[in-house]
Amino acid sequence: MPAKPYELYYWPSIQGRGEFVRLLLEDAGAPYLDMARLPASKGGGVAAIMRFLGGGARVGLEPFGPPFLRHGQLVIAQTASILAWLAPRHGAVPRGETSRLRAHQLQLTITDLLAEVHDTHHPIAGSLYYEDQKPQAKLCAAHFRDERIPKYLDYFERVLEANGGRFLVGRQNSYVDLSAFQVVEGLRYAFPRALRRHTRKLTRLFALADRVAERPGIAAYLASERRLPFSEDGIFRQYPELDSPTGPKA
């Protein structure tokens, strides 16, 4: 365990990519400070993030943007890199090099998936409002629903089956299981009708997500105020017009 709490820097009002780091820390019971959610009087707020960007702080390699994690003099950016560094410190990945590389590979695949989820509501530019690109978003979302969701989730289902059915890597819970839980929950929020079409095919993946939700640290976190709800400001957004036009009602 660290002598001092980790400092997590991410936007204060959304789950976003910072949530994948929070899940590992919460599951491990590791002390951390969500810096941008702290009051400005305690060095928090969005200003805490901005101090590290644009040359505002001498931290070695400047982060491109949040999330990033600070521990002592070390500053690590990019979600997958943060998780790959944290996981061995908290038993959230098997010790062997092969397993650690497999976990990192899976997390990078989840990173690719998240980029495609974001593109469903911002297919032209992140600087534009959703309302400015709705026709393009509908086209992008239809492709994502019908082709990309099954491609990604079927892959994780196969990985689970090949690894014995309960865990994505090794023989106990790892950080990629926590990340898979967040993906399933996010898709359940953003594309509930589309996801229900895959219920019978993805029994292992959905069961994994349910088991993660029942882990003591995660269950306590989900019931706390620290777990922000999904919203239309994050990666996973619930726009009914982008969900499947057919199938069971949400």
N, C-alpha and C positions, 0 to 999 in steps of 0.2 A: 504494500500500500504506500502511496506517496506521503512524504512528510507534510506537505501542504496540499490544499485542494487544487485540482486542475482548474484552469481558467478556460472556459469555452466561450468563444466569440461567434455569435450568430444573431441574425435579426430577431428582435424581441417578441414580435407579434405573430409569428408563424412557426409551424413545425419545420418545414423545409428539409434541406439536406442536413441541417444540424441535428435533426431528430435521430438519425442513425447513430450519431455519437452519444446522444443522451441515453438511448436504449442500452448501449453497452455499459455506460457508467452506472445507470440505475440498476441494471441486472447484477452488476458486480458489487453494488453497495459502495462504490468509490466516491469520496467526497469531491465535489466540484462546484464551481461558481458559474452561473449562467450570466456572464458579465453584462450583456446589454439589457438584461431584465433587472439589474440592480439600479437603485436610484443614483442620480448624478452625484449626489453628496457622498456616495461611496465609490466613486470612480466608474460608475456604470452608465447605462444608456447607449444609444447609437454612437455617441462620441467616443465610447471606449473602443469600438470597432475602428472608427475612422482614425484614431491615433496611430494605428498600425499601417494604414494605407497611404499611398501617395507620398511615401518618403517621410511620414510623420514620426516614425520610430526606427531606431537602429536595432534591427532584429535579425541580422544576417540576411537571408533571402526573404524579401518582402512578400507577404501573401498577395495573390491576385485579388482575393476577396474572401469573405466568410463562406463556410465555417473554417476556423482555425483554432488550434488548441495551444495554450501556453503552459509550460511546466518549467519553472525556474527560468533559465536563459534559453530554453528550447522553445521554438515556435514552429508548429507543424500545420500546414494547410492541406486542403483537398481531403474530402471525406474518407476515401479508401485508404489514403496514406495515414490519416489519423487513426483509423480503426486497426490497420496493420501494425502500428506502433503500440497502441493501447492493449490489444488483445493478449499478447504473450505476458504482459505484466499482470493480467487479471484472470488468467486461465480460460480465456474466451476463444482459444484456438489450440488445436493439438500442437505438440512440441516439434514434431518432425518437419523438416524443410519441405518435403513434398506436400504435406497437408496444409502448411502455411501458404505455399504458393497456390494451391487449389482454392483456398479460402479467398485469397486476394483476387484470383481470377474471377471467382463468382461475384465478389463485391464490385469489380469493375464492370461485369455484365449488368449488374443492378444499376450502376451509374449510367450505362448506355440506355437502359430502360427508362430511367428517370428523365433523361433528356428527351426521349420520345413522348413521354407523358406530358411534359411541359409544352412540347410543340403542338399538342392537340388543341391547346387554347391560345398559343402564341406562335403560329406557324410562320409568320413573316418576320416579326421582330419583337423582342422583349420590351422595347421602349414604347411600343404602341399599346393602347388599351385593347382588351378582348373585343370590345364593340367595334373597333376599327378593322377587325380582320375575321368577322364571324363567318362569311361565306367560305373563306379558305380554311377556317378552323373546322367547319363541318366536313369538308373533304378530307382533311388530315385525320380527323377523329374516326371517320368511317374506315379508313385504311388501318388505323391503329386497332380499332375494335375487332375487325374481321381477320386481320392478318398478323399483326404484331403481338397482341395479347396472347393468342394461342401459341405463337412461335416461342415467345419468352417463357411463358408458364409451363408449356409442355416440356421445355428444356429442363426447368427446375424439377419438374415431376420425374423426369428420367434420371436426373442426378440423384434424387432421393431414392428411387428404386434401386439404382446401382449400388448405393451406399447402405442398403439394408432397410430403407423405408422411413427411418425416424429422424435422421440428421443429415444435413447437406455435406458435412465434412466430419470424419472421425466417428467416435461412438458416444459423444456427449454434445450438449448444446454449445454452439460457437456463435461468434458475432454475425456470421452470415445467416444463421437461423433467425436471429433477431431482425436482421435487415429484411429477410424474406417476409417475416410477419408484417413489417411496416409496409411493404409493397402490397401484400394482400389486403391489408386494411385500407390502404389508400385507394386501391382499385375498387374495393367494395363501396367506398364513398363516391368516387368519381364516375364509375361505370357499373352501377349495381345490376342493371338488366343484362348488359353484355356479359358480366362475369358469371351470372347465374346459368348462362348457356354452357359453361364449362364445369359446372359443379361435379358431374358424374365422372369426368375425366381426370380431375385434379384432387382426388381424395387424399393423397399423401401430403400434398402441399397445404391444403386447407386444414388438415389435421395438425400439421406442424405449426401453423399459425395459431390454432386454438391452444396447443400445448404451451407455446411461448407466452400467450396471454395469461396463462395460469401460473407461470413461474412467480415465486413470492415477490421478488424485486420488481418485476414488470407489473404484476397485478396491483401492487401498492402504488406504483407510479401512475398507472392508468386511472386509478381512483383519486389521484391527487390533483391539486390545482396546477402542478408543474406541467402536466400533460395538456397542452393546448388542443382545442378541437380542430379538426380539419376545417378549412375555410376557402373562400374564393379568392384568397390572396396567396395561397401556397402553390406547391407543385400539383397536388391532387385537388381538382376543382369540380364541383358538381353542377354542371350545366346540363339540364335534362335534354336539350336539343342535340348535345354531342353524344348522348348515350344511345344504345341500340333502339331503333324505332320499333322493333318487334320483340316478342318474348314476354315473359311475365312482367307485370307492373312492379315498379320499385316500391 
